[in-house]
Amino acid sequence: MGGAFPDFPAPNRGIAAGGVRLGGVKVLVVGSGGREHALAWRLAADEAVDEVHAAPGNPGIAAIATCHPVRAEDAEGLLSLCLERGIDLVVVGPEAPLVAGLADVLRRGGVSVFGPSAGAARIEGSKRFAKDVMRAAGVPTAAELPEPRAPCVVKADGLAAGKGVFVCRTQAEADEAWERAGALGTGVLAEELLEGEEVSVFALCDGSRAVPLPTARDAKRLRDGDEGPNTGGMGAYSPVPAVDADELAARIHEPVLAELARLDTPFVGLLYAGLILTDDGPRVLEFNCRFGDPETQAVVPVLDGPFAEPLARAAAGDLGDTSFPEPERAAVTVVLASPGYPESPETGAAVEGLEEAESDDALVFHAGTALRDGSLVAAGGRVLGVTGVGASASEARDRAYAAVESIRFPGAQYRRDIAAGAVHVAT
């Protein structure tokens, strides 16, 4: 990938906690989306990393890593791959394999994993479990309602690929959402509707300590002005002005880590708190057990210093004195989605203009692409994440949208207001 490739400081070589090598490390990134492309890209930039592998990867990842045709859900296949290739560290992208116990299988096989056990991953796999944990930990969240009475939020209890949450301002919407969430077959719950700005806070966790990454804000709705249906995410920016990640990690993440440890399910990996900043203080909307998508595509380009070492330290259960400096750059990511997304995306259209886009000081992360007869085509709902990096949110936003204009595929959908609020705040 060309474009705005930051000049990352070289990490220190040596031995991380638990004996993980920091020179010549072989890393396997599990997954095939834009988040995984961003993680692989950032790890490939780390001088401590000798080889980056991906399973199964995608055409963009294949340009910077060795891809293997092993599905993210194939735990035994991934374990065999790790042992055959001498993988030192596995970084798991998607939530479903974690909830299903991928990290447990790999750890039992002697492989170091940045990702929680199945027990700890329930913090995302079951919203009701997450509510119980937060209640016990004293972490503020939305109140649960005995029935869906508008205005409210209706949620599927289990995994729903980012599409199991329904904001309902009328009773008709609440009734319909209850049916749609119930059809997912994982149970349903209703919560009070909270008002305020949302923020995503990622933290590396070693079972007891939480070290936050730069904050991010994503755009969940399909269309400008937060209109239309919820999606997996149509864009993001990082950092979010005037939000103290260290304070939030201490107030939100660490009490949850303590409660999970008390339940004998210590959380090792990336704990992602989706927060809303209300007039009464921050409240948790949801917890996720992995890097967010598309927030990761905006966070890792502004992250300075070593990346592999902190992941290895967390995986070994001892983050030590790990910390991340305040970002000196801003990043804005715009998602290009297929026509028909999110309900019924149309795939197979040729995607062109990527080289031109990357020459415009931008990064293009593949989210849902494939090669057919040597040509790149759309192969998913969210096809690309285009990230602009700059000294300010305004500069990053200009670069992202300039690059988006260079990319061509029929019927592409994208929002034109990503990070507009951040630019307004900064000016």
C-alpha positions in Angstrom: 0.0 0.0 0.0 1.2 3.5 -0.8 0.2 6.8 0.5 0.3 8.2 4.0 2.5 5.6 5.6 3.7 7.1 9.0 7.3 6.9 9.9 6.9 4.8 13.0 9.7 4.8 15.6 11.6 1.5 15.7 10.6 -0.7 18.6 13.1 -2.1 21.0 14.2 -5.6 20.3 14.5 -8.1 23.1 12.3 -10.4 25.1 8.7 -9.5 26.1 7.0 -10.9 29.2 6.5 -14.6 29.0 9.5 -15.1 26.8 7.9 -13.9 23.5 10.6 -12.9 21.0 10.5 -9.3 19.8 13.1 -9.7 17.1 12.1 -11.7 14.0 8.6 -12.4 15.3 6.1 -14.3 13.1 2.6 -13.0 13.5 -0.7 -14.6 12.2 -3.7 -12.2 11.8 -7.0 -14.2 11.8 -9.8 -12.7 9.6 -10.5 -11.3 6.2 -11.9 -7.8 6.5 -10.8 -4.2 6.6 -9.9 -4.4 10.3 -7.6 -7.4 9.7 -6.0 -5.5 6.7 -5.3 -2.6 9.0 -3.8 -4.8 11.7 -1.6 -6.7 9.2 -0.5 -3.4 7.7 0.5 -1.9 11.1 2.3 -5.1 12.1 4.2 -5.2 8.9 5.5 -1.7 9.7 6.9 -2.9 13.0 10.6 -3.7 12.9 10.2 -6.4 15.5 8.0 -8.4 13.1 9.8 -10.6 10.5 6.8 -12.3 8.9 3.1 -11.4 8.8 0.7 -14.2 7.9 -3.1 -14.1 7.5 -5.9 -16.6 7.5 -7.8 -16.4 5.3 -6.8 -12.8 4.4 -8.0 -10.9 1.3 -6.4 -9.4 -1.8 -5.2 -6.3 0.0 -3.6 -8.3 2.8 -2.0 -10.6 0.3 0.1 -7.6 -0.9 1.8 -7.3 2.5 1.5 -10.8 4.1 1.3 -14.5 3.3 -2.3 -15.6 3.1 -3.5 -19.1 3.9 -6.8 -20.6 2.9 -7.9 -21.4 6.5 -11.2 -20.1 7.7 -11.3 -18.0 10.9 -13.7 -20.5 12.4 -11.4 -23.5 11.8 -9.7 -23.6 15.2 -7.9 -26.9 14.6 -6.8 -25.8 11.1 -5.4 -22.6 12.5 -3.5 -24.5 15.2 -1.9 -26.7 12.6 -1.0 -23.7 10.6 0.7 -22.0 13.6 2.7 -25.1 14.5 3.8 -25.7 10.8 4.8 -22.0 10.3 6.3 -21.4 13.8 3.9 -18.6 14.6 4.9 -16.6 17.7 1.8 -14.6 18.1 -1.8 -14.8 16.8 -4.0 -11.7 16.6 -7.7 -12.6 16.2 -9.8 -10.0 14.4 -13.5 -11.3 14.3 -15.6 -11.9 17.3 -17.4 -15.1 16.3 -14.2 -17.3 16.5 -13.3 -15.9 19.9 -16.8 -16.5 21.3 -16.6 -20.0 19.9 -13.3 -20.7 21.8 -10.5 -20.2 19.1 -8.1 -18.7 21.7 -8.6 -21.6 24.0 -7.8 -24.1 21.3 -4.6 -22.2 20.3 -3.4 -21.7 23.9 -3.9 -25.4 24.7 -1.7 -26.1 21.7 1.1 -23.8 23.0 0.4 -20.8 20.8 0.5 -17.2 22.2 -2.8 -15.5 21.4 -3.9 -11.9 21.6 -7.6 -12.5 22.2 -9.9 -13.6 25.1 -11.0 -17.1 26.0 -14.6 -18.2 25.2 -15.6 -17.5 28.8 -14.2 -13.9 28.7 -15.6 -13.3 25.2 -19.1 -13.7 26.6 -18.8 -10.0 27.4 -19.7 -9.5 23.7 -21.3 -12.9 23.0 -24.1 -12.2 25.4 -25.4 -8.7 26.2 -27.3 -10.1 29.2 -24.0 -11.5 30.6 -22.4 -8.1 30.0 -25.2 -6.4 31.9 -24.6 -8.8 34.8 -20.8 -8.1 34.8 -21.3 -4.3 34.7 -23.9 -4.5 37.5 -21.5 -6.4 39.7 -18.5 -4.2 38.7 -20.4 -0.9 39.4 -20.0 0.3 35.8 -22.7 2.6 34.6 -24.8 1.5 31.7 -28.3 1.9 30.2 -31.1 0.7 32.4 -32.8 -2.5 31.3 -36.6 -2.3 30.6 -39.1 -5.1 31.4 -40.6 -4.6 28.0 -40.0 -2.6 24.8 -41.6 0.8 25.5 -40.6 3.6 23.2 -38.3 5.5 23.2 -35.9 2.6 23.8 -33.2 0.5 22.3 -33.9 -3.2 21.4 -31.0 -5.6 21.2 -30.4 -9.1 20.2 -28.7 -10.8 23.1 -26.1 -12.7 21.0 -23.8 -11.9 18.0 -25.4 -10.2 15.1 -22.5 -8.7 13.0 -23.3 -5.2 14.2 -26.9 -5.4 13.0 -28.7 -6.5 16.1 -29.3 -3.1 17.7 -32.4 -1.1 17.0 -33.0 2.5 18.1 -36.7 2.9 18.5 -38.4 6.3 18.9 -41.9 5.2 18.3 -43.9 2.2 19.7 -44.3 0.8 16.2 -40.6 0.8 15.7 -40.1 -0.9 19.1 -42.6 -3.6 18.2 -41.0 -4.3 14.9 -37.5 -4.3 16.4 -38.6 -6.8 19.0 -39.7 -9.2 16.3 -36.6 -8.7 14.1 -34.2 -9.1 17.0 -36.2 -12.2 18.2 -35.9 -13.7 14.7 -32.1 -13.8 15.2 -32.7 -16.6 17.7 -30.4 -15.4 20.5 -32.8 -13.7 22.9 -33.9 -10.1 23.2 -33.6 -7.3 25.7 -34.7 -3.7 25.8 -32.9 -0.7 27.3 -33.6 3.0 28.0 -32.6 5.3 25.1 -29.7 7.4 26.2 -28.7 10.7 24.5 -25.2 12.1 23.9 -22.1 11.7 21.7 -20.7 8.2 21.3 -17.1 7.2 21.6 -15.2 3.9 21.2 -12.4 3.2 23.7 -10.1 0.3 22.9 -7.8 -1.1 25.6 -5.2 -3.7 25.5 -5.8 -6.0 28.5 -3.6 -8.6 30.2 -6.2 -9.9 32.6 -6.0 -7.1 35.2 -4.6 -3.9 33.5 -6.1 -1.9 30.7 -3.9 0.2 28.4 -6.1 2.4 26.1 -5.4 3.2 22.5 -6.4 6.5 20.9 -10.1 7.1 21.0 -12.4 6.8 18.0 -15.9 7.5 16.8 -17.7 5.5 14.2 -20.8 6.2 12.1 -23.2 3.3 12.3 -26.1 4.5 10.2 -26.1 4.1 6.4 -26.8 7.6 5.3 -25.6 11.2 6.1 -27.0 12.8 9.2 -27.2 9.4 10.9 -30.2 8.4 8.8 -31.2 5.0 7.5 -30.6 1.5 8.9 -27.8 0.4 11.3 -24.8 -1.1 9.6 -21.5 -2.6 10.6 -20.1 0.9 10.4 -19.8 3.4 7.5 -16.7 5.3 8.7 -14.8 6.5 11.7 -12.2 9.0 12.9 -9.5 9.1 15.5 -8.7 10.6 17.9 -11.9 12.1 19.4 -11.3 15.6 20.7 -11.5 16.3 24.5 -12.0 12.6 25.5 -9.6 11.2 28.2 -9.0 7.6 27.3 -6.9 6.9 30.4 -9.6 8.1 32.7 -12.3 6.1 30.9 -10.2 2.9 30.9 -9.7 3.3 34.7 -13.5 3.9 35.3 -14.9 1.5 32.8 -12.5 -1.2 31.7 -10.5 -2.1 34.8 -13.6 -2.7 37.0 -14.9 -5.1 34.4 -11.5 -6.8 34.2 -11.6 -7.3 37.9 -15.1 -8.8 37.8 -14.2 -11.2 34.9 -11.1 -12.3 36.9 -13.3 -12.9 39.9 -15.5 -15.1 37.7 -12.3 -17.1 36.8 -12.5 -15.8 33.2 -9.7 -13.2 33.0 -9.8 -11.1 29.9 -6.7 -11.1 27.7 -6.9 -9.2 24.5 -8.7 -6.1 23.2 -11.6 -4.9 25.3 -13.7 -2.4 23.3 -16.1 -0.2 25.2 -18.8 1.5 23.2 -19.7 4.5 25.3 -22.2 7.4 25.2 -21.3 10.6 26.9 -24.5 11.7 28.6 -25.1 14.8 30.8 -24.7 12.4 33.8 -21.4 11.0 32.6 -20.3 8.2 30.4 -22.5 5.1 30.1 -21.6 1.8 28.4 -23.7 0.9 25.4 -21.9 -2.3 24.7 -18.7 -4.2 25.2 -16.9 -6.0 22.3 -14.1 -8.6 22.8 -12.0 -7.5 19.8 -10.8 -4.5 17.7 -13.7 -2.5 16.2 -14.4 -2.3 12.5 -14.1 0.3 10.9 -12.5 2.1 13.9 -9.3 0.1 13.7 -8.7 1.5 10.2 -8.6 5.0 11.8 -6.8 4.1 15.1 -3.8 2.2 14.0 -2.5 4.9 11.5 -2.3 7.4 14.4 -0.7 4.9 16.8 3.0 5.7 17.4 5.7 3.4 18.8 5.8 -0.4 18.9 2.7 -2.4 18.3 3.8 -6.1 18.3 5.5 -5.8 21.7 2.4 -4.5 23.6 0.2 -7.2 21.9 2.8 -9.9 22.9 3.0 -8.6 26.5 -0.8 -8.6 26.9 -1.0 -12.1 25.4 1.7 -13.2 28.0 -0.4 -11.7 30.8 1.9 -8.8 31.8 1.6 -5.4 30.1 4.2 -4.0 32.4 4.8 -0.3 31.9 3.2 -0.3 28.4 1.6 3.0 27.4 0.9 4.9 24.2 1.7 8.5 23.5 -1.0 11.0 22.6 -1.4 10.8 18.8 0.3 13.6 16.8 -1.9 12.8 13.7 -5.5 12.4 12.9 -7.1 9.8 10.7 -10.5 9.6 9.0 -11.9 6.4 7.4 -14.7 6.4 4.9 -16.3 3.1 4.0 -17.4 2.3 0.5 -20.3 -0.3 0.5 -22.0 -2.3 -2.2 -25.4 -1.3 -3.5 -28.1 -2.9 -1.5 -26.1 -2.9 1.7 -26.9 -3.7 4.5 -30.0 -5.7 3.7 -29.0 -7.4 0.5 -25.7 -6.3 -0.9 -25.0 -6.8 -4.6 -21.5 -8.3 -5.3 -19.4 -9.0 -8.3 -18.9 -5.4 -9.6 -15.4 -4.4 -10.8 -13.5 -2.1 -8.4 -11.1 0.4 -10.1 -8.9 3.4 -9.2 -7.2 2.0 -6.1 -3.6 2.9 -7.2 -4.8 6.5 -7.9 -6.5 6.6 -4.5 -3.4 5.4 -2.7 -1.2 8.0 -4.4 -3.4 10.7 -2.9 -1.8 10.4 0.6 -4.4 7.8 1.6 -4.6 4.2 2.7 -7.0 1.8 1.1 -8.0 -1.2 3.3 -9.8 -4.1 1.7 -12.9 -5.2 3.6 -14.9 -7.2 1.1 -13.0 -7.8 -2.1 -11.9 -10.8 -4.3 -9.9 -11.4 -7.4 -11.8 -12.9 -10.3 -9.9 -13.6 -13.5 -7.2 -11.2 -12.3 -9.6 -8.3 -11.7 -10.6 -6.9 -8.3 -14.3 -7.1 -7.6 -16.7 -6.3 -4.7 -17.3 -9.5 -2.7 -19.1 -8.2 0.4 -21.3 -5.5 1.9 -18.6 -3.2 3.0 -16.0 -3.3 0.2 -13.2 -0.8 1.1 -12.2 1.5 3.9 -10.4 4.6 2.7 -8.3 6.3 5.4 -6.8 9.8 5.1 -4.0 10.7 7.6 -3.1 14.3 8.4 -1.9 16.7 11.0 -5.5 17.6 11.7 -8.9 16.0 11.3 -9.6 18.5 8.5 -6.5 17.5 6.6 -7.2 13.8 7.1 -10.8 14.2 6.0 -9.8 16.1 2.9 -7.4 13.3 1.9 -9.8 10.6 2.6 -12.6 12.1 0.4 -10.1 13.0 -2.3 -9.1 9.3 -2.5 -12.7 8.1 -2.4 -13.4 10.2 -5.5 -10.7 8.3 -7.3 -12.3 4.9 -6.7 -14.9 3.5 -9.1 -17.4 0.7 -8.8 -21.1 0.7 -9.8 -23.6 1.8 -7.2 -21.0 2.4 -4.4 -22.5 3.8 -1.3 -20.7 6.0 1.1 -21.4 8.8 3.6 -20.2 12.3 2.9 -20.3 13.5 6.5 -17.7 11.3 8.3 -15.8 13.4 10.9 -17.7 16.5 10.0 -18.3 17.1 13.7 -14.6 16.7 14.5 -13.6 19.2 11.9 -16.2 21.6 13.3 -14.8 21.2 16.9 -11.2 21.7 15.7 -11.9 24.9 13.9 
